[in-house]
């Protein structure tokens, strides 16, 4: 039997190695492209003091996470500083002061990690209001990933220690469901030595994609099942009762969803699918409406007990489909819940739409620099006359 030639053995080896080297070449090209594009999700960890992160787990189970006091470093392309009180921005004196304090309560729209501190609307608003009253402090109580219940809990934990005269709750349209902040993933990068595989941008890109898919799947399942609400607030609020108003809004939501489903294949923004598929239908849940109602009731009780003036601002999504703003029925539901409690409410849709709604956002949800400027202008118009009157709120707690 003839022995195989060396040339045939080399050919078989060549056939085996060729696709391996081809895959490696593609990966190396992808790696180079990611580096040239500046993709580096570890930058926040590597540039921060003590290799900490700007978010940490909270000891309060109803918060799950909170901002990390004292953090300074880059998050994405922005320099972020968290003061000793656990808020984004400059240091503020804890305890009661002789200053007028306006606390802005919200989620990632208020925290605004995509925009420099000098250009976010809490900073711009403070600068504008200090022209009227130099003794004004605007406190940024925004924490990304929070919903209304967590925002109220954060006010109890952190905000009330700063004795605000005004509290403005910014209700984002996706606050109907709790989101997830993946602190387990963050912890991996807080170790003194980062594993070698994390030096590869390509590996990080693949892992982040997998994590996001899994998180989105988990988020959808848990929102649909109500587990996140039940775990954190079991027995604390009751489902709302369906009435004629809600029946009419539910029909509008179905109609809006039908419009979305017909044209979603033509969408270009990924955020539209998340918003249209996940959040709009969540406003048909009586359990979720009960959750909104409970959060607002808790906030009203705090306002009465602590004598601060309370406003609720409704933040829209920053896109339309075929020129139609599909989330209008969700706005109506939130407004009804605030008005039934007698809370002063500002729906920002009309004012922002007049300024070019779809030009004010980075991704359909978060404000860009132009959007932050617009929000600061609108809020100044609301607050300036009250501050000029010399009163911090209607209860007579003036300065």
C-alpha positions as CSV (number, residue, x, y, z in Angstrom):
1,X,0.0,0.0,0.0
2,X,1.6,3.3,-1.1
3,X,2.4,5.8,1.7
4,X,0.7,9.2,1.4
5,X,3.0,11.8,0.0
6,X,4.2,14.8,1.9
7,X,2.5,17.1,-0.6
8,X,-1.0,15.6,0.0
9,X,-0.5,16.0,3.8
10,X,0.5,19.6,3.4
11,X,-2.6,20.1,1.2
12,X,-4.9,18.7,3.8
13,X,-3.3,20.9,6.4
14,X,-3.6,23.9,4.1
15,X,-7.3,23.2,3.7
16,X,-7.8,23.0,7.4
17,X,-5.8,26.1,8.3
18,X,-7.0,28.3,5.5
19,X,-10.6,29.0,6.9
20,X,-9.1,29.4,10.4
21,X,-6.7,32.1,9.2
22,X,-9.5,33.7,7.2
23,X,-11.6,33.9,10.3
24,X,-8.7,35.3,12.2
25,X,-8.1,37.9,9.5
26,X,-11.7,39.0,9.6
27,X,-11.5,39.3,13.4
28,X,-8.3,41.3,13.2
29,X,-9.9,43.7,10.7
30,X,-13.0,44.0,12.9
31,X,-10.7,44.6,15.9
32,X,-8.8,47.3,14.0
33,X,-12.0,48.9,12.9
34,X,-13.4,49.1,16.4
35,X,-10.2,50.6,17.7
36,X,-10.2,53.2,14.9
37,X,-13.8,54.0,15.7
38,X,-12.9,54.5,19.4
39,X,-15.0,51.7,20.7
40,X,-13.9,51.1,24.3
41,X,-16.6,50.2,26.8
42,X,-13.9,49.8,29.5
43,X,-12.9,53.4,29.3
44,X,-15.1,54.4,32.2
45,X,-13.4,51.8,34.5
46,X,-9.9,52.4,33.4
47,X,-10.1,56.2,33.7
48,X,-12.0,56.5,36.9
49,X,-10.4,57.0,40.3
50,X,-9.7,53.7,42.0
51,X,-11.2,51.8,39.1
52,X,-14.7,52.2,40.5
53,X,-17.8,52.8,38.5
54,X,-20.3,55.6,38.5
55,X,-23.1,53.2,39.5
56,X,-23.1,50.9,42.5
57,X,-25.5,48.5,44.1
58,X,-27.8,50.1,46.7
59,X,-28.4,48.8,50.2
60,X,-32.1,49.7,49.6
61,X,-33.8,46.7,47.9
62,X,-36.3,49.0,46.3
63,X,-33.6,51.0,44.6
64,X,-31.3,48.1,43.5
65,X,-28.7,50.6,42.3
66,X,-27.6,54.2,42.9
67,X,-24.9,56.6,41.9
68,X,-21.4,56.1,43.4
69,X,-20.6,59.2,45.6
70,X,-17.2,60.7,44.7
71,X,-16.9,59.1,41.3
72,X,-15.0,61.1,38.7
73,X,-14.1,59.8,35.3
74,X,-15.3,59.3,31.8
75,X,-18.5,57.5,31.0
76,X,-18.6,57.0,27.2
77,X,-17.2,60.3,25.8
78,X,-18.3,62.5,28.7
79,X,-16.6,63.4,32.0
80,X,-18.9,62.5,34.8
81,X,-18.6,63.6,38.5
82,X,-20.8,62.4,41.3
83,X,-20.8,64.6,44.4
84,X,-20.6,63.3,48.0
85,X,-24.4,63.4,48.2
86,X,-24.6,60.8,45.4
87,X,-25.9,63.2,42.7
88,X,-24.4,64.3,39.4
89,X,-22.9,67.7,39.6
90,X,-21.2,70.1,42.0
91,X,-21.1,69.7,45.7
92,X,-24.1,70.9,47.7
93,X,-24.4,71.5,51.4
94,X,-26.4,68.8,53.1
95,X,-28.9,69.8,55.7
96,X,-31.2,72.8,55.8
97,X,-29.7,75.9,54.2
98,X,-30.9,79.4,53.5
99,X,-31.0,78.7,49.7
100,X,-33.9,77.9,47.4
101,X,-33.5,74.3,46.3
102,X,-35.2,72.7,43.2
103,X,-34.8,68.9,43.0
104,X,-35.2,67.4,39.5
105,X,-36.3,63.8,40.0
106,X,-36.0,61.4,37.0
107,X,-34.1,58.7,35.1
108,X,-31.4,58.8,32.4
109,X,-33.0,61.8,30.7
110,X,-32.3,63.9,33.8
111,X,-28.9,62.2,34.6
112,X,-27.9,62.6,30.9
113,X,-24.6,60.8,30.8
114,X,-24.4,61.3,27.0
115,X,-24.0,65.1,27.5
116,X,-21.4,67.2,29.3
117,X,-22.4,68.5,32.7
118,X,-22.2,72.2,31.5
119,X,-24.7,71.5,28.8
120,X,-27.4,69.4,30.5
121,X,-30.7,71.1,31.4
122,X,-30.2,70.9,35.3
123,X,-27.0,72.9,34.9
124,X,-28.4,75.3,32.3
125,X,-31.6,75.9,34.4
126,X,-29.5,76.6,37.5
127,X,-27.5,79.2,35.6
128,X,-30.6,80.8,34.2
129,X,-32.5,81.0,37.5
130,X,-29.5,82.4,39.4
131,X,-29.8,85.5,37.2
132,X,-33.1,86.0,39.0
133,X,-32.2,84.7,42.4
134,X,-28.5,84.0,43.1
135,X,-29.5,81.8,46.1
136,X,-31.0,79.0,43.8
137,X,-29.6,75.5,43.7
138,X,-30.9,73.0,41.1
139,X,-30.3,69.4,42.3
140,X,-29.9,66.7,39.7
141,X,-31.6,63.6,41.2
142,X,-31.7,61.7,38.0
143,X,-30.4,58.1,38.0
144,X,-30.5,56.1,34.8
145,X,-32.6,53.0,34.9
146,X,-35.0,54.3,37.5
147,X,-38.8,54.3,37.2
148,X,-41.3,56.4,39.2
149,X,-41.3,54.1,42.2
150,X,-37.5,54.1,42.4
151,X,-37.4,57.9,41.9
152,X,-39.7,58.4,44.8
153,X,-37.6,56.0,47.0
154,X,-34.5,57.9,46.0
155,X,-36.1,61.1,47.0
156,X,-36.8,59.6,50.4
157,X,-33.2,58.2,50.8
158,X,-31.2,61.1,49.4
159,X,-33.2,64.0,48.2
160,X,-35.0,64.9,51.4
161,X,-31.7,65.3,53.2
162,X,-31.1,68.3,51.0
163,X,-34.4,69.9,52.0
164,X,-35.8,70.9,48.6
165,X,-38.3,73.7,48.2
166,X,-39.5,72.4,44.8
167,X,-39.5,68.8,43.5
168,X,-40.2,68.2,39.8
169,X,-40.8,64.6,38.9
170,X,-39.9,64.0,35.2
171,X,-42.0,61.1,34.0
172,X,-40.5,59.4,31.0
173,X,-42.9,57.3,28.8
174,X,-40.9,54.1,29.5
175,X,-41.3,54.6,33.3
176,X,-44.3,52.3,33.0
177,X,-42.0,49.3,33.4
178,X,-38.8,48.8,35.4
179,X,-35.5,48.6,33.4
180,X,-32.4,46.6,34.3
181,X,-29.0,47.9,35.2
182,X,-26.6,45.1,34.9
183,X,-24.4,45.6,38.0
184,X,-23.0,42.0,37.8
185,X,-21.5,42.8,34.4
186,X,-20.0,46.0,35.8
187,X,-18.4,44.2,38.7
188,X,-16.1,42.2,36.4
189,X,-14.3,45.4,35.4
190,X,-13.8,46.6,39.0
191,X,-11.2,44.0,39.6
192,X,-7.6,45.2,40.1
193,X,-6.5,43.2,37.0
194,X,-8.7,43.0,34.0
195,X,-8.6,39.6,32.3
196,X,-6.6,39.4,29.0
197,X,-9.7,38.8,26.9
198,X,-11.1,42.2,27.8
199,X,-8.1,43.8,26.0
200,X,-9.8,42.8,22.8
201,X,-12.4,45.3,21.5
202,X,-13.8,42.5,19.3
203,X,-14.4,40.2,22.2
204,X,-16.0,43.1,24.2
205,X,-18.3,43.9,21.3
206,X,-19.5,40.3,21.0
207,X,-20.0,40.0,24.8
208,X,-21.9,43.2,25.0
209,X,-24.2,42.1,22.1
210,X,-24.9,38.9,23.9
211,X,-25.5,40.6,27.2
212,X,-27.9,43.1,25.7
213,X,-29.9,40.4,24.0
214,X,-30.1,38.5,27.2
215,X,-31.0,41.6,29.2
216,X,-33.7,42.6,26.7
217,X,-35.2,39.1,26.8
218,X,-35.1,39.0,30.6
219,X,-36.6,42.6,30.8
220,X,-39.4,41.6,28.4
221,X,-40.3,38.5,30.3
222,X,-40.2,40.1,33.7
223,X,-42.3,43.1,32.7
224,X,-44.8,40.9,31.0
225,X,-45.1,38.7,34.1
226,X,-45.0,41.6,36.5
227,X,-42.3,39.9,38.5
228,X,-40.2,43.0,39.0
229,X,-43.1,44.9,40.4
230,X,-44.3,42.1,42.6
231,X,-40.9,41.4,44.1
232,X,-40.2,45.0,45.1
233,X,-43.7,46.2,46.0
234,X,-45.7,43.1,46.8
235,X,-49.1,44.1,48.3
236,X,-48.4,47.8,48.4
237,X,-50.6,49.0,45.6
238,X,-53.8,47.7,43.9
239,X,-54.6,47.5,40.2
240,X,-56.5,50.4,38.8
241,X,-60.2,50.0,37.9
242,X,-61.1,50.1,34.2
243,X,-63.5,53.0,33.5
244,X,-64.8,54.7,30.4
245,X,-61.7,56.9,30.2
246,X,-59.3,54.0,30.3
247,X,-61.4,52.0,27.8
248,X,-61.2,54.8,25.3
249,X,-57.4,55.2,25.8
250,X,-56.9,51.4,25.5
251,X,-58.7,51.5,22.1
252,X,-56.4,54.4,21.0
253,X,-53.4,52.4,22.1
254,X,-54.6,49.4,19.9
255,X,-55.0,51.8,17.0
256,X,-51.5,53.3,17.5
257,X,-50.0,49.8,17.8
258,X,-51.7,48.8,14.5
259,X,-50.2,51.8,12.8
260,X,-46.8,50.9,14.2
261,X,-47.1,47.3,13.1
262,X,-48.0,48.2,9.5
263,X,-44.9,50.4,9.0
264,X,-42.3,49.0,11.3
265,X,-40.4,47.3,8.5
266,X,-39.6,50.8,7.2
267,X,-38.2,52.0,10.5
268,X,-34.6,53.2,10.8
269,X,-34.3,53.8,14.5
270,X,-33.9,50.7,16.7
271,X,-35.4,52.6,19.6
272,X,-38.8,52.7,17.9
273,X,-39.2,48.9,18.1
274,X,-38.4,49.0,21.9
275,X,-40.8,51.8,22.5
276,X,-43.6,50.7,20.3
277,X,-43.5,47.0,21.2
278,X,-42.6,47.2,24.9
279,X,-43.9,50.4,26.5
280,X,-47.1,51.5,24.7
281,X,-48.9,48.2,25.3
282,X,-47.8,48.4,29.0
283,X,-50.3,51.3,29.4
284,X,-53.1,48.8,28.9
285,X,-52.2,47.0,32.2
286,X,-54.3,47.9,35.1
287,X,-51.5,46.7,37.4
288,X,-49.1,49.1,35.8
289,X,-51.5,52.0,36.1
290,X,-52.0,51.1,39.7
291,X,-48.2,51.3,40.1
292,X,-48.1,54.8,38.6
293,X,-51.0,55.8,40.9
294,X,-49.2,54.4,44.0
295,X,-46.0,56.2,43.2
296,X,-47.8,59.6,42.7
297,X,-49.7,59.1,45.9
298,X,-46.5,58.5,47.8
299,X,-44.9,61.6,46.3
300,X,-48.0,63.7,47.2
301,X,-47.8,62.5,50.8
302,X,-44.1,63.4,50.9
303,X,-44.9,66.9,49.6
304,X,-47.5,67.5,52.2
305,X,-45.3,66.1,55.0
306,X,-42.2,68.0,54.0
307,X,-43.8,71.1,52.7
308,X,-42.2,71.3,49.3
309,X,-44.0,72.4,46.1
310,X,-44.5,69.5,43.7
311,X,-44.7,69.5,39.9
312,X,-44.9,66.5,37.5
313,X,-43.5,66.9,34.0
314,X,-44.3,64.4,31.3
315,X,-41.4,63.8,28.8
316,X,-42.4,62.6,25.4
317,X,-40.5,60.2,23.1
318,X,-38.7,62.3,20.4
319,X,-40.0,60.7,17.2
320,X,-43.1,60.4,15.2
321,X,-44.2,57.7,12.7
322,X,-45.6,59.0,9.4
323,X,-45.9,62.4,11.2
324,X,-48.1,60.9,14.0
325,X,-47.1,60.9,17.7
326,X,-48.3,57.4,18.7
327,X,-47.8,57.7,22.4
328,X,-50.4,60.4,22.9
329,X,-52.9,58.0,24.7
330,X,-50.2,57.1,27.2
331,X,-49.7,60.8,28.0
332,X,-53.4,61.1,28.6
333,X,-53.4,58.3,31.1
334,X,-50.5,59.8,33.0
335,X,-52.1,63.2,33.0
336,X,-55.3,61.8,34.3
337,X,-53.5,60.1,37.2
338,X,-51.7,63.3,38.2
339,X,-54.8,65.5,37.9
340,X,-57.0,63.1,40.0
341,X,-54.6,63.8,42.8
342,X,-54.6,67.6,42.2
343,X,-50.9,67.6,41.2
344,X,-49.7,70.4,39.0
345,X,-48.7,68.8,35.7
346,X,-46.7,70.0,32.7
347,X,-46.8,67.9,29.5
348,X,-43.7,69.0,27.6
349,X,-44.9,67.5,24.3
350,X,-46.4,70.6,22.8
351,X,-43.6,72.9,23.8
352,X,-40.9,70.5,22.6
353,X,-42.8,69.7,19.4
354,X,-42.9,73.5,18.6
355,X,-39.1,73.4,18.8
356,X,-38.8,70.5,16.4
357,X,-39.4,67.3,18.5
358,X,-37.3,65.0,16.3
359,X,-34.3,67.3,16.3
360,X,-34.0,67.4,20.0
361,X,-32.8,63.8,20.7
362,X,-29.8,61.6,20.3
363,X,-31.8,58.3,19.9
364,X,-35.5,59.0,20.2
365,X,-35.4,58.9,24.0
366,X,-32.5,61.0,25.3
367,X,-32.0,64.7,24.8
368,X,-29.2,66.1,22.7
369,X,-27.5,69.4,23.5
370,X,-30.2,71.3,21.6
371,X,-32.9,69.4,23.5
372,X,-31.3,70.2,26.9
373,X,-31.2,73.9,26.0
374,X,-34.9,73.7,25.0
375,X,-35.9,72.0,28.3
376,X,-34.0,74.6,30.3
377,X,-35.8,77.4,28.5
378,X,-39.2,75.9,29.1
379,X,-38.5,75.2,32.8
380,X,-37.2,78.8,33.3
381,X,-40.5,80.1,31.9
382,X,-42.4,78.0,34.5
383,X,-40.2,78.6,37.5
384,X,-38.9,82.2,37.1
385,X,-42.2,84.0,38.0
386,X,-42.5,81.9,41.2
387,X,-38.9,82.6,42.2
388,X,-39.2,86.3,41.4
389,X,-42.2,86.5,43.8
390,X,-39.9,85.8,46.7
391,X,-41.7,82.5,47.7
392,X,-40.2,79.1,47.5
393,X,-43.7,77.5,47.4
394,X,-47.3,78.1,48.2
395,X,-47.0,77.1,51.8
396,X,-45.2,80.3,52.5
397,X,-41.8,78.8,53.0
398,X,-40.1,81.8,51.5
399,X,-36.6,83.0,51.7
